[in-house]
């Protein structure tokens, strides 16, 4: 079994920054894709950013130039650096990883980010 534990959420003023972390533990042979998704109240969960094992990244248009996703393969950890935060970034952020040769998906429990003055 694999567990994902997120940290780093909280309350921040507009224009501020936060860094989210998500560490995977358990029976892990490899992790191909790591990603962050978010779900705002009353909205569907959406992809924010993803990074594959080769380091290629992709971002939602709404966060390009403000958010940066990175990974530490030795620690089985993915990060999301969020700068220039806006109130519309308020959501619960979930990390997602595809583990092993079967690309089995796992989700974290979510961490809340609130952008408000």
C-alpha positions in Angstrom: 0.0 0.0 0.0 1.1 3.6 -0.7 0.3 6.6 1.4 0.6 10.2 0.3 0.9 12.9 2.9 0.5 16.6 2.0 1.6 19.6 3.9 2.0 23.4 3.5 -1.5 24.7 3.0 -2.9 27.6 5.0 -4.2 31.2 4.8 -2.3 33.7 2.8 -3.0 37.2 1.5 -3.4 38.0 -2.2 0.0 38.3 -3.8 1.6 36.0 -1.2 3.3 32.6 -1.6 2.9 29.1 -0.3 4.8 25.9 -0.9 3.0 22.6 -0.8 4.7 19.3 -0.3 3.5 15.7 -0.8 5.5 12.7 0.3 4.8 9.2 -0.7 5.6 6.2 1.5 5.0 2.5 1.4 5.6 -0.1 -1.3 7.0 2.1 -4.1 9.1 0.8 -7.0 8.7 3.8 -9.2 6.6 6.9 -9.7 6.0 7.9 -13.2 3.7 11.0 -12.9 3.2 13.3 -10.0 0.6 16.0 -10.1 -1.3 18.6 -8.1 -5.1 19.0 -8.5 -7.4 21.3 -6.7 -11.1 21.6 -6.0 -12.8 24.8 -5.1 -16.2 25.0 -3.4 -18.9 24.1 -5.9 -16.5 23.2 -8.6 -15.1 20.1 -10.1 -11.6 19.0 -9.3 -9.1 20.3 -11.9 -5.5 19.6 -12.8 -3.1 22.4 -11.7 0.3 21.0 -12.6 2.0 17.7 -13.4 5.5 16.4 -13.8 6.6 13.1 -15.3 9.7 11.1 -14.4 11.7 12.8 -17.2 11.1 16.2 -15.7 8.6 17.4 -18.3 5.9 19.6 -16.8 2.6 21.0 -17.8 0.4 23.6 -16.1 -3.2 24.8 -16.2 -3.4 28.1 -18.1 -4.6 29.8 -14.9 -1.4 29.2 -13.0 1.3 29.4 -15.7 4.0 31.8 -14.7 2.9 31.7 -11.0 3.2 28.1 -9.9 6.1 25.7 -10.2 6.0 22.0 -9.8 9.1 20.0 -8.9 10.0 16.6 -7.6 12.6 14.9 -5.6 12.8 11.3 -6.7 15.0 10.2 -3.9 12.4 11.3 -1.4 9.4 10.3 -3.4 8.2 13.9 -2.9 6.5 16.4 -5.1 6.3 20.2 -4.4 4.2 23.0 -5.7 5.6 26.5 -5.3 2.7 29.0 -5.5 3.5 32.7 -6.0 1.4 35.7 -6.7 -1.6 33.9 -5.2 -5.1 35.1 -6.1 -8.4 34.7 -4.3 -9.5 32.4 -7.1 -6.6 30.0 -6.1 -8.6 29.2 -3.0 -9.3 25.5 -2.9 -8.4 22.1 -1.4 -5.2 20.9 -3.1 -4.6 17.2 -3.7 -1.5 15.5 -4.8 -1.7 12.5 -7.2 0.9 10.0 -8.1 1.0 7.1 -10.5 3.0 4.3 -8.9 4.7 1.2 -10.2 4.7 -0.6 -13.6 0.9 -0.7 -13.6 0.6 3.1 -13.0 -1.7 2.7 -10.1 -3.1 6.1 -9.0 -2.9 7.3 -5.4 -4.3 10.5 -3.9 -3.4 12.5 -0.9 -6.0 13.6 1.7 -5.9 17.2 0.6 -4.6 20.4 2.0 -6.6 23.6 2.1 -5.3 26.8 0.6 -7.2 30.0 1.4 -6.2 33.3 -0.3 -7.9 36.2 1.4 -7.2 39.6 2.8 
